[in-house]
Protein backbone atom coordinates (compact mmCIF):
# COMPACT_ATOMS: atom_id res chain seq x y z
CA UNK A 1 0.00 0.00 0.00
CA UNK A 2 1.42 3.39 -0.95
CA UNK A 3 2.01 6.14 1.63
CA UNK A 4 -0.76 8.22 0.02
CA UNK A 5 -3.23 5.35 0.33
CA UNK A 6 -2.31 4.84 3.99
CA UNK A 7 -2.74 8.55 4.75
CA UNK A 8 -6.10 8.65 2.97
CA UNK A 9 -7.29 5.54 4.83
CA UNK A 10 -6.22 7.00 8.19
CA UNK A 11 -7.93 10.32 7.44
CA UNK A 12 -11.13 8.61 6.38
CA UNK A 13 -11.28 6.85 9.76
CA UNK A 14 -11.43 10.14 11.68
CA UNK A 15 -15.02 10.91 12.64
CA UNK A 16 -15.92 14.53 13.30
CA UNK A 17 -19.39 15.47 14.46
CA UNK A 18 -19.83 19.01 13.11
CA UNK A 19 -22.75 19.77 15.40
CA UNK A 20 -20.54 19.14 18.45
CA UNK A 21 -17.02 19.84 17.25
CA UNK A 22 -15.18 22.95 16.20
CA UNK A 23 -11.77 22.74 14.59
CA UNK A 24 -8.92 25.05 15.52
CA UNK A 25 -6.27 25.01 12.83
CA UNK A 26 -2.85 26.35 13.75
CA UNK A 27 -1.00 27.23 10.59
CA UNK A 28 2.50 28.41 11.46
CA UNK A 29 4.17 28.16 8.03
CA UNK A 30 7.89 28.73 8.61
CA UNK A 31 7.34 28.89 12.36
CA UNK A 32 5.72 25.46 12.54
CA UNK A 33 5.70 23.90 15.99
CA UNK A 34 6.72 20.39 14.92
CA UNK A 35 3.78 18.89 16.82
CA UNK A 36 4.51 15.67 18.67
CA UNK A 37 1.49 13.37 19.18
CA UNK A 38 0.49 12.83 22.78
CA UNK A 39 2.19 15.96 24.12
CA UNK A 40 -0.21 17.82 26.38
CA UNK A 41 2.25 19.86 28.43
CA UNK A 42 4.28 22.57 26.78
CA UNK A 43 7.73 23.66 27.90
CA UNK A 44 10.92 24.96 26.32
CA UNK A 45 12.03 21.38 25.62
CA UNK A 46 8.93 20.89 23.42
CA UNK A 47 9.94 23.66 21.05
CA UNK A 48 12.93 23.29 18.78
CA UNK A 49 13.91 26.94 19.06
CA UNK A 50 13.35 30.01 21.21
CA UNK A 51 11.16 31.43 18.43
CA UNK A 52 8.87 28.40 18.65
CA UNK A 53 8.70 28.70 22.43
CA UNK A 54 7.52 32.32 22.12
CA UNK A 55 4.78 31.16 19.73
CA UNK A 56 3.75 28.46 22.21
CA UNK A 57 3.62 30.95 25.07
CA UNK A 58 1.26 33.14 23.02
CA UNK A 59 -1.01 30.31 21.91
CA UNK A 60 -0.96 28.01 24.97
CA UNK A 61 -4.01 29.61 26.61
CA UNK A 62 -6.02 29.23 23.40
CA UNK A 63 -4.91 25.64 22.91
CA UNK A 64 -5.67 24.64 26.52
CA UNK A 65 -9.09 26.35 26.54
CA UNK A 66 -9.95 24.73 23.21
CA UNK A 67 -9.04 21.25 24.44
CA UNK A 68 -11.09 21.74 27.61
CA UNK A 69 -14.12 22.54 25.45
CA UNK A 70 -13.50 19.47 23.30
CA UNK A 71 -12.31 21.39 20.27
CA UNK A 72 -10.20 19.35 17.89
CA UNK A 73 -6.84 20.98 17.29
CA UNK A 74 -5.24 20.37 13.91
CA UNK A 75 -1.63 21.30 13.25
CA UNK A 76 -1.04 21.99 9.56
Secondary structure, DSSP 4 states (H G I P E B T S, - for coil): --HHHHHHHHHHT----TTT--EEEE--GGG-----TT--S--TTTSSSHHHHHHHHHHHHHHHHHHHTT-EEEE-
